[in-house]
């Protein structure tokens, strides 16, 4: 029972930290924080689509689609207890970030983005939640690759 509580605390702690940090930074951007450099600009963009503004024509429905995806992911993960247990922090990060972006859709009508990389090539504008989602997926992949290699030895 104590282990289950520890795992839940670890998951929810990573979820809340990512959610709050992302929302705090978005608050700063929405209140005028800007910065320009040779490589990266801090700016404001409201993305009514998904990655690279795809599906922005579904602007009014995306928040509900996003909500359904998050709910399905929560249900799936909490039924896959072993996989979730192996990747608690990563899934906490991914779901905290996804929930933060979902919160933006309901409050602001789209996802608040702010980082614009423009050195050597122009990359899509993104936010901290996007970085945390990618970092969480990277952590899962690395852990799965190394765990499987260790299991074979």
C-alpha positions in Angstrom: 0.0 0.0 0.0 2.8 2.4 0.9 4.6 1.7 -2.5 1.3 2.5 -4.3 1.1 5.8 -2.5 4.7 6.6 -3.3 4.1 5.9 -7.0 1.0 8.1 -7.0 2.9 10.9 -5.3 5.7 10.7 -7.8 3.4 10.7 -10.8 1.2 13.6 -9.5 4.2 15.6 -8.4 5.8 15.5 -11.9 2.4 16.2 -13.4 1.8 19.3 -11.3 5.3 20.7 -11.5 5.2 20.6 -15.3 1.7 22.0 -15.5 2.4 24.9 -13.1 5.8 25.7 -14.7 4.3 25.8 -18.2 1.3 27.9 -17.1 3.6 30.3 -15.2 5.8 30.9 -18.2 2.7 31.3 -20.4 1.4 33.9 -17.9 4.7 35.8 -18.3 4.4 35.7 -22.1 0.8 36.8 -22.0 1.8 39.7 -19.8 4.4 41.1 -22.2 7.6 39.1 -21.6 9.6 39.3 -24.9 13.2 38.6 -25.8 15.2 38.5 -29.0 18.6 36.9 -29.6 20.6 35.6 -32.6 19.2 32.1 -32.1 15.9 32.2 -30.2 13.2 34.7 -29.7 10.6 34.8 -26.9 7.4 36.0 -28.5 3.7 35.3 -28.4 1.7 33.1 -30.8 -1.7 31.5 -30.3 -1.7 28.1 -32.0 -5.3 27.1 -32.8 -4.1 23.9 -34.4 -1.8 21.1 -33.2 1.9 20.7 -34.0 3.0 23.0 -36.8 -0.6 24.5 -36.7 -2.0 21.4 -38.5 -5.8 21.0 -38.2 -6.3 24.7 -37.3 -9.5 24.5 -39.4 -10.9 22.3 -36.6 -10.2 25.1 -34.1 -13.5 24.9 -32.3 -13.4 21.1 -32.0 -9.8 20.5 -31.2 -10.2 21.2 -27.5 -12.8 18.4 -27.3 -10.7 16.1 -29.3 -7.7 17.0 -27.1 -9.8 16.3 -24.0 -10.9 12.9 -25.3 -7.3 11.9 -26.1 -6.1 12.9 -22.6 -8.9 11.0 -21.0 -8.2 7.9 -23.1 -4.5 8.1 -22.3 -5.2 8.4 -18.5 -7.5 5.4 -18.6 -5.1 3.3 -20.7 -2.1 4.2 -18.5 -3.8 3.5 -15.2 -4.9 0.1 -16.6 -1.3 -0.6 -17.7 0.1 -0.5 -14.1 3.5 -2.1 -14.9 4.2 0.1 -17.9 3.0 3.2 -15.9 5.0 2.2 -12.9 8.2 1.9 -15.0 7.8 5.4 -16.4 6.0 7.4 -13.7 7.9 10.6 -14.1 7.9 10.6 -17.9 4.1 10.0 -18.0 3.5 12.6 -15.3 5.5 15.1 -17.5 3.6 14.1 -20.7 0.2 14.3 -19.2 0.9 17.4 -17.2 2.2 19.1 -20.3 -0.8 17.8 -22.4 -3.2 19.0 -19.8 -1.6 22.4 -19.7 -2.0 22.8 -23.4 -5.6 21.6 -23.1 -6.2 24.2 -20.4 -4.9 26.8 -22.9 -7.4 25.7 -25.5 -10.3 26.2 -23.1 -9.1 29.5 -21.6 -7.4 31.2 -24.5 -9.0 29.5 -27.5 -5.7 27.9 -28.6 -2.3 26.9 -27.2 0.0 29.7 -26.1 3.4 29.3 -27.8 6.5 31.4 -27.3 9.8 29.9 -28.4 10.9 30.7 -32.0 14.2 29.2 -33.1 15.5 30.9 -36.2 19.3 30.2 -36.4 20.3 28.2 -39.5 16.7 27.3 -40.1 13.3 28.5 -39.0 11.5 26.1 -36.7 7.9 26.1 -35.6 7.0 28.2 -32.5 6.6 26.0 -29.5 6.2 26.1 -25.7 7.5 24.4 -22.5 4.8 21.8 -22.6 5.9 20.7 -26.1 9.4 20.3 -24.8 8.3 18.3 -21.8 6.2 16.0 -24.0 9.2 15.3 -26.2 11.5 14.9 -23.2 9.0 12.4 -21.6 8.8 10.4 -24.8 12.6 10.5 -25.0 13.0 9.2 -21.4 10.5 6.3 -22.1 12.4 5.3 -25.3 15.8 5.5 -23.6 14.6 3.5 -20.6 12.9 0.9 -22.8 16.0 0.5 -25.0 18.4 0.1 -22.0 16.0 -2.1 -20.0 15.5 -4.5 -22.9 19.3 -4.6 -23.5 19.9 -5.4 -19.8 17.2 -8.1 -19.9 18.9 -9.8 -22.8 22.3 -10.0 -21.1 
